[in-house]
Amino acid sequence: MKPDSLIIKTCLMAYFRFKRQWLCVDELHTGGGELADLVVDTGTDIREIEIKVDKYDLWKGEARKSKHQSASFRLINSFYLCVPTELVEEGLKWIEQTNPKYGLIEFNSKLLKDSGYRNWLNYLTIKKKAKCLNPNYRPMKDQISKRLNSALITQYERIISNKEHIHKTEITNES
């Protein structure tokens, strides 16, 4: 089974939230006009994590983003790239070319094949520790809370909409 970005994002969020007890959220603006796949507030720094599952998206998709030009205007202190095992070498090459201060997290896709989701806390390994991009820590608790509330409301709306659709279908079928 090949890991997709949702599987990797779920494992990262579970790890940071449950194992490290840090705040984390997906799809948050950190400056530079781009959404971060994942933002983590450790209480002392803000980490952005970008997830890539294929070589093309890594080199072509990520390269076009303006956020890699300068970190001075961004709200993050460090940046990590997270890739499946098969892309670790390519990820290290991309980091060296883009910004050597970036870090790399490996999502061990071999474990996914062997054990499904049972050991998700063991799937992640830091292959290269990120160096500081911006020493000024500004907590993002408010932005993270608002994003989490928005995500929860959207999820509830989907559930309600789906229930309404099922209810309308049942009424139509009874007629």
C-alpha positions in Angstrom: 0.0 0.0 0.0 1.5 3.3 -1.1 1.0 6.1 1.5 -0.9 9.2 0.3 -0.6 12.6 1.9 -3.7 12.1 4.1 -2.2 9.0 5.7 1.1 10.8 6.3 -0.6 14.0 7.6 -2.7 11.9 10.0 0.3 10.2 11.4 2.2 13.4 11.7 -0.7 15.1 13.5 -1.2 12.2 15.8 2.5 12.1 16.7 2.8 15.8 17.4 -0.5 16.0 19.3 -0.4 12.7 21.3 3.2 11.8 21.7 4.7 15.4 21.9 1.7 17.2 23.3 2.1 20.0 20.9 -0.6 22.0 19.0 -0.9 21.2 15.3 -3.2 22.0 12.5 -3.3 21.5 8.7 -3.8 24.0 5.9 -2.8 27.1 7.8 -1.4 30.3 6.3 2.1 31.1 7.6 2.9 34.1 5.4 4.0 34.1 1.8 0.6 33.4 0.3 0.8 29.6 0.6 -0.9 27.2 2.9 1.2 25.0 5.0 0.4 21.3 4.9 1.0 21.1 8.7 1.9 23.7 11.3 3.1 22.8 14.8 3.4 25.1 17.7 5.8 23.5 20.2 5.6 26.4 22.7 9.1 27.6 21.8 8.9 27.5 18.0 6.7 27.2 15.0 7.4 24.3 12.6 6.0 24.0 9.1 5.9 20.6 7.6 5.3 20.1 3.9 4.3 16.6 2.7 5.3 15.2 -0.6 4.5 11.7 -1.9 6.0 11.8 -5.4 9.1 13.1 -7.1 7.3 15.3 -9.6 5.3 17.2 -6.9 8.5 17.6 -4.9 10.6 19.2 -7.7 7.9 20.9 -9.7 5.0 21.6 -7.3 7.0 22.7 -4.3 9.7 24.6 -6.3 7.1 27.1 -7.6 6.1 28.3 -4.1 7.4 31.7 -3.2 7.8 30.8 0.5 11.2 29.2 -0.3 12.6 32.5 -1.5 12.8 34.2 1.9 11.8 33.1 5.4 12.1 36.6 7.0 8.5 37.5 6.4 7.1 34.1 7.5 5.7 33.2 10.9 7.6 29.9 11.1 10.9 29.2 12.9 11.8 25.9 11.0 10.7 24.0 8.0 10.5 20.2 7.5 9.9 18.2 4.4 8.1 14.9 5.1 8.4 12.1 2.5 7.8 8.4 2.3 10.9 6.1 2.5 11.2 5.8 -1.3 11.7 9.6 -1.6 14.2 10.2 1.2 17.3 10.5 -1.1 15.4 12.8 -3.4 14.1 14.8 -0.5 17.7 15.3 0.8 18.8 16.5 -2.7 15.8 18.9 -2.9 16.7 20.3 0.6 20.3 20.8 -0.3 19.3 22.7 -3.5 16.4 24.7 -2.0 17.6 25.6 1.5 20.1 23.5 3.5 18.5 24.8 6.8 15.4 22.7 6.1 14.9 19.4 7.9 13.6 16.0 6.6 11.2 13.6 8.2 10.8 10.1 6.8 7.5 8.4 6.8 8.4 4.7 6.9 6.1 3.3 4.2 7.6 -0.2 4.8 5.9 -0.3 8.2 2.6 0.7 6.6 2.8 -2.4 4.3 3.6 -4.6 7.3 1.4 -3.4 10.0 -1.3 -1.1 8.7 -2.1 1.7 11.2 -1.4 -0.2 14.4 2.0 1.4 15.1 1.6 4.9 13.6 3.8 6.5 16.3 6.7 4.5 15.0 6.3 5.6 11.3 8.2 8.8 11.6 12.0 9.4 11.8 13.8 12.7 11.6 16.5 12.1 9.0 17.8 15.7 9.1 17.1 18.2 11.8 16.0 21.6 10.7 18.0 24.7 11.6 16.4 28.0 12.7 15.1 30.2 9.9 13.6 32.9 12.0 14.6 33.3 15.7 11.5 35.3 16.7 8.9 33.0 18.2 5.3 34.2 17.9 2.7 31.8 19.3 0.1 30.8 16.8 -2.4 29.4 19.3 -5.2 31.8 18.1 -4.6 31.0 14.4 -4.5 27.2 15.2 -7.6 27.4 17.3 -9.5 29.3 14.6 -8.4 26.8 11.9 -9.3 23.8 14.0 -12.8 25.3 14.7 -13.3 26.0 11.0 -12.3 22.4 10.1 -14.6 21.0 12.8 -17.6 23.1 11.6 -16.9 22.1 8.0 -16.9 18.4 9.0 -20.1 18.8 10.9 -21.7 20.5 7.9 -20.7 17.6 5.7 -22.2 15.1 8.2 -25.5 17.1 8.4 -25.6 17.5 4.6 -25.1 13.8 4.1 -27.8 13.0 6.7 -30.2 15.4 4.9 -29.4 13.8 1.6 -30.1 10.3 3.0 -33.3 11.5 4.6 -34.6 13.1 1.3 -33.7 9.9 -0.5 -35.6 7.8 2.0 -38.7 10.1 1.7 -38.5 9.9 -2.2 -38.2 6.1 -2.1 -41.2 5.8 0.2 -43.4 7.9 -2.1 
